[in-house]
Amino acid sequence: MSTTAVLRSEWIKMRSVRSVVGSLIAVLVVTLAITLLAFSTVGQAEADNADAEPVFDAFYALNFGQIAAISFGATALSSEFLNGALRISLAAVPRRNLFYAAKVALVGVPALVIGLVTSFSAFLVGQLFMGKYAIDLGEPGALRAAFGGGIYLALMALFAAGLTALLRSAVAVLSLLIPFVLIVSFVVGDVAGGAAQYLPDRAGQLVLHQNPGGSLGPWGGLAVTAAWAAAALLAGWWAIRRRDA
């Protein structure tokens, strides 16, 4: 079977699973909903704080959008491990490398497209409510943060996809990653200090800061998140290659 045919068949399979499509759409919907709620109520009040970061604060809602991105990556892979679906898939596509590459591509590309749309939309919509505190994409660091935010969402989706291929369970991955990015990462950050910048979420979010502290820098932090995602994808590839269907 050709690469194009495999991509087409996997795309059809992915679109047919409502939870996968729903979680991808939710990346944009949830982020914009939180943006509207937060910026229309407390946006200008928070901008008055002495420690406010106009660029970083503009992407506040990505903290919630990343949960949907993680869910998309996990559910996109987990359907293969239900009711013997993987055996059927590998019977149709015996080349496991090609099969896995197609699955990863169909997570990464849609996640990147939706991630970029989400990141730019969140920034532009939020600034509509900021009045005299509004900034635009010409603000130093803003355009880089908008692009980086979209890439960050895609990397988190790929990170979840790789872990799902390894653990063969979306529930296990979501139970691990969601508490981690919402709670554990902040607790570890308070304890570990500078070492916390190497955690996948903390590192990637450095790109959202106008003047990120630490030794990594904005793109260096994103590279660390990419390394985490690559490690998870390699582990998932090993699992698909070595384990019985």
C-alpha positions in Angstrom: 0.0 0.0 0.0 1.4 3.4 -0.9 2.1 6.2 1.6 -0.7 8.3 0.1 -3.2 5.5 0.4 -2.2 4.8 4.0 -2.5 8.5 4.9 -5.9 8.7 3.3 -7.2 5.6 5.0 -5.9 6.8 8.4 -7.4 10.2 7.9 -10.8 8.6 7.2 -10.5 6.5 10.4 -9.5 9.5 12.5 -12.4 11.6 11.2 -14.9 8.8 12.0 -14.0 8.9 15.7 -16.1 11.6 17.3 -13.9 11.9 20.4 -10.8 12.6 18.2 -12.5 15.3 16.1 -14.2 16.8 19.2 -10.9 17.1 21.1 -9.2 18.8 18.1 -12.0 21.3 17.7 -12.0 21.8 21.5 -8.4 23.2 21.3 -9.7 26.3 19.6 -13.2 26.4 21.3 -11.9 26.0 24.8 -9.1 28.5 24.4 -11.3 31.2 22.9 -14.0 30.6 25.5 -11.5 31.1 28.3 -10.0 34.1 26.6 -13.4 35.8 26.2 -14.3 35.0 29.8 -11.0 36.1 31.4 -10.3 39.2 29.3 -13.8 40.5 29.3 -14.0 40.4 33.1 -10.6 40.9 34.7 -8.3 41.6 31.7 -7.8 45.3 32.3 -7.8 45.0 36.1 -4.9 42.4 35.9 -3.0 44.6 33.5 -2.6 47.2 36.3 -0.6 44.8 38.4 3.1 45.6 38.7 4.2 42.1 37.7 1.9 41.9 34.7 3.5 40.5 31.5 1.3 41.8 28.6 2.6 39.2 26.0 2.6 36.2 28.3 -0.8 37.1 29.8 -2.3 37.4 26.3 -1.8 33.6 25.9 -3.2 32.7 29.3 -6.0 30.5 27.9 -3.4 28.2 26.2 -3.1 26.6 29.6 -6.6 25.2 29.0 -6.2 24.6 25.3 -3.2 22.4 25.9 -5.5 20.0 27.8 -7.6 19.6 24.7 -4.4 19.2 22.6 -3.2 16.4 24.9 -6.6 14.8 24.7 -6.5 14.9 20.9 -3.1 13.3 20.7 -4.1 10.5 23.1 -7.5 9.7 21.6 -6.1 9.7 18.0 -3.8 6.8 19.0 -5.9 5.0 21.6 -8.6 3.8 19.2 -6.1 1.4 17.7 -5.8 -0.5 21.0 -9.5 -1.2 21.5 -11.2 -4.5 20.5 -8.3 -5.7 18.4 -8.3 -2.7 16.0 -4.5 -2.7 15.8 -4.5 -6.3 14.4 -6.9 -5.2 11.6 -4.9 -2.0 10.9 -1.6 -4.0 10.6 -3.3 -6.6 8.4 -4.1 -3.8 6.0 -0.7 -2.0 6.5 1.9 -4.7 7.4 4.7 -2.1 7.3 4.6 -1.0 10.9 7.0 1.9 10.3 4.7 3.3 7.6 1.6 2.8 9.7 3.1 4.6 12.8 4.5 7.4 10.7 1.1 8.0 9.1 -0.6 8.1 12.5 2.0 10.6 13.9 1.7 12.8 10.8 -2.1 12.9 11.1 -1.7 14.0 14.7 1.1 16.6 14.1 -0.2 18.4 11.1 -3.8 19.0 12.2 -2.5 19.9 15.7 -0.1 22.4 14.2 -2.7 24.0 12.0 -5.3 24.3 14.8 -2.6 25.3 17.2 -1.5 28.2 15.1 -5.1 29.3 14.5 -5.8 29.0 18.2 -2.7 30.9 19.3 -3.2 33.9 17.0 -6.9 34.0 17.6 -6.5 34.0 21.4 -4.1 36.9 21.2 -6.2 39.0 18.8 -9.5 38.3 20.5 -8.1 39.0 24.0 -6.7 42.4 23.0 -10.2 43.5 21.9 -11.1 43.8 25.6 -7.9 45.5 26.8 -8.6 49.1 26.0 -5.6 51.3 26.6 -3.6 48.3 27.7 -4.0 46.5 24.3 -0.9 45.4 22.4 -0.6 44.2 18.9 1.6 41.7 17.1 4.2 44.4 16.6 4.9 44.3 20.3 8.4 42.9 21.0 8.0 39.1 21.4 4.3 39.0 20.5 4.7 37.5 17.0 7.2 35.0 18.2 4.9 34.0 21.0 1.9 33.6 18.7 3.9 31.2 16.4 5.5 29.5 19.3 2.2 29.0 21.1 0.8 27.1 18.1 4.0 24.9 17.8 3.8 24.2 21.6 0.2 22.9 21.3 1.2 20.6 18.5 4.2 19.3 20.4 2.0 18.5 23.4 -0.4 16.6 21.2 2.6 14.6 19.8 3.9 14.0 23.3 0.6 12.5 24.3 0.4 10.5 21.1 3.8 8.9 21.7 2.9 8.0 25.3 -0.4 6.5 24.2 1.4 4.3 21.7 3.7 3.2 24.5 1.1 2.7 27.2 -1.8 1.6 24.9 -4.3 3.6 26.9 -5.6 7.1 26.5 -7.0 7.0 30.1 -3.5 6.2 31.5 -1.9 9.0 29.5 -4.6 11.6 30.4 -4.5 10.5 34.0 -0.7 11.1 33.9 -0.4 14.3 31.9 -3.4 16.4 32.8 -2.6 16.4 36.6 1.1 16.9 35.7 0.6 20.1 33.6 -2.1 21.5 35.9 -0.6 20.7 39.3 2.6 18.7 39.6 4.6 20.9 37.3 3.9 24.0 39.4 4.7 22.2 42.7 7.9 20.7 41.2 8.8 24.2 39.9 8.5 25.7 43.3 10.8 23.0 44.8 13.3 22.4 41.9 13.9 26.0 41.0 15.8 26.4 37.7 15.6 22.7 36.9 11.9 23.0 36.4 12.4 24.8 33.1 13.4 21.5 31.6 9.9 20.0 32.2 8.0 19.6 28.9 5.3 22.2 29.7 7.4 24.7 31.5 10.1 24.6 28.8 7.7 25.1 25.9 5.9 28.0 27.5 9.1 30.0 27.7 8.4 31.0 24.1 5.3 32.8 25.3 7.3 35.2 27.6 8.4 38.5 26.2 11.7 38.2 28.2 12.0 34.7 29.5 14.4 34.1 32.3 16.7 31.2 32.8 19.3 29.7 30.5 17.1 28.2 27.8 15.6 31.2 26.0 12.3 31.0 24.1 13.3 28.8 21.2 15.6 26.7 23.4 12.6 26.0 25.7 10.5 24.9 22.7 13.4 22.7 21.6 13.3 21.0 25.0 9.6 20.3 24.6 10.3 19.0 21.1 12.9 16.6 22.6 10.3 15.3 25.1 7.9 14.8 22.3 10.5 13.0 20.2 11.5 10.7 23.0 7.8 9.8 23.6 7.3 9.2 19.9 10.4 7.0 19.7 9.2 5.0 22.7 5.8 4.6 21.0 7.5 3.5 17.7 9.5 0.9 19.7 6.2 -0.4 21.2 4.4 -0.6 17.9 7.4 -2.4 16.3 8.2 -4.9 19.1 4.9 -5.7 20.8 2.3 -8.1 19.6 -0.8 -6.5 18.2 
